[in-house]
Every structure is written in C-alpha cells, then in structure tokens.
Amino acid sequence: MGRVVLVTGVARQLGGRFVRRIQRDPGVERVVGVDAVNPGHGLGGADFVRADIRQPAIARVLAEHDVDTVVHLDVTGTPLGSGGRTAVKETNVIGTMQLLGACQKSPTVRRLVVKSSTSVYGSASRDPAVFTETTPPKSLPSGGFAKDAVEVEGYVRGFARRRPDVAVCVLRFANILGPGADSPLADYFSLPVMPTVLGYDPRLQFVHEDDVVDVLRIACHEPRRGTLNSGTFNIAGDGVLLLSQCSRRLGRPTVPVLLPAVTWVGSALRTVGVTDFSPEQIRLLTHGRVVSTVQMRETLGFDPAYTTAETFWDFARSRGPGLLPPETLARAVDKVAALSSDGGATPPSAG
C-alpha cells in the first residue's frame, strides 16, 4: 500500500499545483484535496473533499481516508473570493487548531508538513543582518498574516510535543513570487506606482512558486541518506534584491513618502481593495528581511532552481511592462541620485 496524502488549501493555485504534482510521485497511492470552496482548477486524479478545516468534521476526513501524511497549505495572507481579513485569520488560526486536533487523535498520521513564512521574524531597525531558524525576533509581529503565522507555529510546536511519533516539518517561505503569485506583496508590485518609505531601500528575498512545490514534495517523503526532513527550515532563493532594484525591473516608478503618510496610503489602498498594505507589510518595505538558507541545503537537502533575482524576473515578465521601460527608469534614477549627491544632499530611496 502506498502513501495517502491530504492537502489543505487546494482551491488556491499553489495548492492545486502541489496536488497535481505529488500524485505522480512513486509511493503515493492517493491524494485527498480539502478546501471550504470548490477549486476553479483541475486536481488531476486526486479526490476532492469540500470541508472547512475550522470545523471538527476534518477529523472524519482523516479517518475515512486513512491519511498518513498531512500537508497544511491553508495558511495565507489573502482571502479567497469575498472573504475578508476576519475569515483569513479564522482559517489560519482556528483552522490550524482544528486540523492539529484531528491529527493528534488520528492513529494513521505519521507526517505533518506546514507552510509558514519568514514573516515570523518580523522587520525592525535592530534586526540582525541575517536570520537563522533559531534567531529570536527583536519584536514579534503585532498583527496581520505575520501574527497568524507566529500563532500557527506555536500550535504546531505543541502538537509535536504531544505526538513525538509524527515527523513534523515547518517550512518558512520567503515572499513567494512567480506568474501565479497571489499575495499582498505581489499586489503591491502590481501597482502602477509603488509608494515607498522615504530614506529606506530594504533588502528582500523571494522564492519561486516552482521551488515551493518541489520543497514541499521533499518534505512529504522519507528523507534521503544524510538528510533530515523534520524540523523548521527557512526557504528562499539565493541572493537579495533592493526594493529600488525591484521597481527598476518592473518599470514602475516609486513615490517616496514619509512613514506616517505611507500608513495613510496603505489605509486608502485597503479601502479600495487594491492590496493588503498592513503595518507588517510597511515594516517589511522599511527594514526588509534576509534569512539564512544553510539548513535548507545541508539538512533538508534542497537546492532551489531559481535565485531571488531570477524569481523576480519571472514574476516581472508575467505582469507585463510598467509605465516606463526599465532601462529608462534606471537611467533617470541614477541621474537624480547623482545630482542629489553633487548637491551635498542624501538621496532619497531610489526608485
């Protein structure tokens, strides 16, 4: 008998892609996809069960299908359909609690993989240059998806203590980008003009959606010789990009504004439904965040196919041309910076 893998959050593009890929793996007999809404894309030969993980009924799904591997992808920062922030938080936090409770009672579950985020480290002025998996944040996220991810990881650690027989793998993904990216940061980069914080040019890391699918597959299976796929791992492409470099590649100009004004702009954008410009998002675009991926390579045994820069290029191509050709924008930015420097003034954040 092969493995039976249950995947949550399959109505989203990433969940659907992973379901279609994992069912082709040798040793996987059956894949069960779960979501509260019907997916708008195919799931291959997987079984789809419409179920809300916030409800106790998820325990019956595990029992009826003799699930041995659970991949929890329904931890996200964006609503699906008409749901708002409240529904997202309930799914992230309450849904995770219900799912873990069901896994704890299940005699067949032997492996749990949880999608998390490097946002658990927060973003602050006193942050270290690079976060490792054991680096405590200088200030815990105070709200939004980042706070949800912190709570989710707390519940997962409690589950791991109660069920030491279950291999638990938490994957902290950097900002996920690619042609199918669906995230607040992807919405931000899709704006025709991007507001930035005056005087700051943060370092950012990205991970390609293709690499996300591949590392999830690794985490689902028995570890290769010399590797270990339980524990907590940062997942990101090599290298970093400055926010100004991102705007140049997109051909989208930036509007540097004072921090209080950025907060006001974020509120305005949320009101019209353009993007989730939360306080945690503002902190990221002010101070940035970079994580170490040594454990990802040496312990988990995963090498991303895309660097941070390659990931962003692929995302930028999928969004089409911006208001200005990237070369023209780059020349204009360099000229403004040179003039500001010659005048003895400190140039603002490049865009």
N, C-alpha and C positions, 0 to 999 in steps of 0.2 A: 504494500500500500504506500502511495506517495503522500506528499505533504498537502495539507489543507490550509490555505492562506486566506484570512479575512482582512479586507482592506476597507477602512472608513474614508469618507470624503470622496467617493468616486464620481460624484456629479461634477466635480471640477476637472479642468483639463489635465492637471498633473495627476490626479487620482486615476482618471481614465487611462492615461498613458501607461502608468505603472501597472495597472491591472492587465492591460493588453500585453505588456512585456513579460511579466512574471509568469503568466500561464504557459509561456513557451519554454520555460526552464525545465531541464531534466529533473525529475524527482518531485515536481509539483503536479499532484493529481487533480486538484480542483482549487479554483479561486472564487471566493464569495465577496462581492462588492456590496457595500452598505452605504446608504445615504437617506436623508429625510425627503429628498425630491428625486424624481426620475432624471437620470442623466440625459443630456441632449446629444451625446455621442455614443458610439458603439463600445461595448466592453468585450468584444471577441466572444470566446466561449465561456466566459465567466457567468456565474449565477448572480443575479441582482436581487437583493432583498431591500425593499423600501422600509426603513426603520430609522427612528430618531434615537441617536445614542444617548440623548438626555433622558430617555425612558428605560425602565427596568427590562423591557422586552428584549433588549440587546442580549441579555443572558440566554434567552431561549434560542436566539440565532446561533450563538456559540455552541450550545448543547446539541441542537438539531443537526448541525453540520460537522460535528466532531473536529472543530478547529484546533490546530496545534500551533499556528503562527498568526499573530495579530499585528497588522501594520496600521498605525493610527496616524492618518494624514489629515484628519478633520480638525486641525489646529491652524487657524488662519487669521489674517488681519482684515479681510474684506468680506462683506456679506455676499450671499448668493441670491440673486433675484432682488426682491423688495425688502429683505431683512435688513435691519439697522444694526447699530453697534450693540444694543442690548442682546439681540439674538446671537450675534457673533460671540459675545462673551459667554453666554449661557452654553453654547455649543462647545467652546474651548474649555471652559472650566467644569460646568456641571456635566457635560457630555463625557469629558475625560474621567471624572469621578465615577460615573455610572459604568463606563466601559471597564475601568480597572476593577471595580467591584465585581463585575461579571467574570473577568479574567481570574480574579482571586478564587472564586468559587469553582471555576472550571477545572476538572481533573485532566483535561486533554491539552490545555495550553502549555507550551514549553518555550515559546519565544515571543518577545514583545519588542517591536520597533516603533519609536515615537519620533515624529517630525517636530523639532523645536527650532529655535532661532538664536543667532548670536546677539539678538537684542536683549537677551537676559543680562548681558554685561552692562547695559546702559550706555550712555555717552555723556562724559563730563570733562571739564577742563583739566582735572588732575588725573585722568586715566593714564595707565601705562601705555607705552608705545605699541605693545602687542599683548593681547590677552591669551593666556593658555586656559585649558579647561579647568584648572584649579585656581585661577586668579579671581579673588572676590571683587565684585563691582565696588567702585567708590561711592556710588549712590544707586540704590535699587530703582528700577523704573517705577514711576508713580501712577501710570495709567496706560490705557490702550492695550494693543496686542502684546507689547513687551511685558506688561504686568501679567497678562494672561499666561504667557509662556513661562514666567517665573513660577506661577501657581501650579501650572501643569507639571513642571519638573519636580516640584515639591511632592505632589501626589504620586508621581512615578517612583521617586525615591522611597516613599512609604510602602508602595506596592512591592518594590524589590526586597525590602526588609522582611515583609510578610511572606513572600514567595521566593525564597532563595534558590529554589529549583528551576525557576524560569530565567532564561537568559534575556536580559533587558539591555537594549541599545537605544540611546538617545542621540539623535543627530542634530547638532546645532548648525543650521544652514545660515550662511551669509545671505545677503539680498539675492533672491532668485530672479534671474532675468533670462530672456530668450524670446523668440517670436510669439509664444503663447503666454507670456508672463501676465499674471493677474495679481497685482499687489499695489499698496499705496505708493511705493517708490516708482513702480512702472507708470502709474497715473501721473505722478509728479514729472517724470522725464518726458511725458507725452504732452505737457502743457506747451503752448506756442511760445510763451515767455516764462522763464523759471525764476521765481523770487528766491534770493539767497540772502544770507546774513552778512551785512557789511563787515569787512575786515577778516572774514574766515574763508578758508578754502580746504574743506575737510578731506581726509583720505578715506576712500571707500573700497570695499571688496564685493565681488559678485561671484555667484556660482551659476553655471548654465543649467537649464532645466533638463537637458540630456544627461548631465552628470548627476543630477538629483536622482533620476530614475536608476542609473547604474549603481550608485552607492546604496540606495535602498535595497536593490537586489542582493548586494554583498551582505548587507546587514541581516537579510532574511535567512540566509543559508548557513550551514555549518562552516566555521572558519577554516581557511586554508592553513596548511602547515606553516607554523611560525607567525600566525596572525591571531587576533582575538577580536570577535565582533560583538562583545558586550562591554558596556561602559558608556561614557559620554565623549563625543567627538565633535570638534569644530570641522565644518565642511565649507571650503572656499577655494576658488581658483587662485593660482599663483599671482603675485603682484598686487599692486593697488593702483587706483586712479584718483586724481584730484577731481573735485566737483567741476572745476573750471575746464578740465580736460574732457569731462563727460559732455558739457554743454557745447564744446567745440566739435566733438564727434557727431553730435546731434544736429548741429547747425541752428541751435536755438539760443537766442540771447538770454542773459540773466539780468535781473534787476536787483542790485544790492540795496537792501534796506536795513534800517536799524532793527534790532531784535524785537522791541515792542511792536513795531509795525509788521514784522513777519508773523507774529502771533495774530494780529488783526487780519492780515491777508489769509492766514490759514483758516480762521473762522469764516471769512467770506467764501472761500473755496468750498468748505464743507456745506455751507448753506445752499449753494447752487449745485451741490452733488458732483463737483469736478474731481475731487480727490480727498483722501483722508489725511489732512495736514495736521496730525495730532502733535501735542507737546513733545512726545518722544521722537517723532519724525523731525521736528525742528531741532532737537538736541543732536540727532544724527547728522543733520545738514549743517550744524555748527561745529561740532567737535570731531565728527567722524568716528570710525571704529575699525581696528585691524586685529585679526586673531591669528594665532599660530596654528598651522596645519600639520605639525610634525607627527602627532599621534594618528591623524588620519592616514598618513603614509606608512609609518613604521609599525603601528599596532593594528589598525583596521586593514591595511594593505590596499588602499585605494589611491590611484593617481588620476586626477581629473583630466579629461581630454581638452578642456578649454581653460585658458588663463582668465584672469579678471578682465584684461583688455579685450581678448577675443570674445568673451561673453558679451561685453558691452557693444562691440562692433556688430555682432549678430542681432542683438536687440535693436540697435540703432537702424540697421538696414530694414528691419521689419516695420519700423514706424514711418518710413519714408522720409523725404527731405524736409528740413526745417525751414524757417523763414529765410535763413541766409545760408549760402554754401559754406561748408565747414572751413575751407581754405580762406574765404573772405573774412569770416568771423575771427579766425585765428590771427590773421594779419591786423585786423582792427584792434583786437585785444592787445597784441604786442605793441602796437603803436601808442595806444593810450597808456599802457604801463610804462613805456619808455619816456613819454612826455611827463608823466607824473613823477617819475624818478629824477628826471633832469631838473624838475622844479623844486626838488627837495622834499616833496610830499610822499607819504607812504601810499602806494597804490592800493585801491580797494580790491576786494576779492575779484579775481579775473573771471570773466565770463565770455 
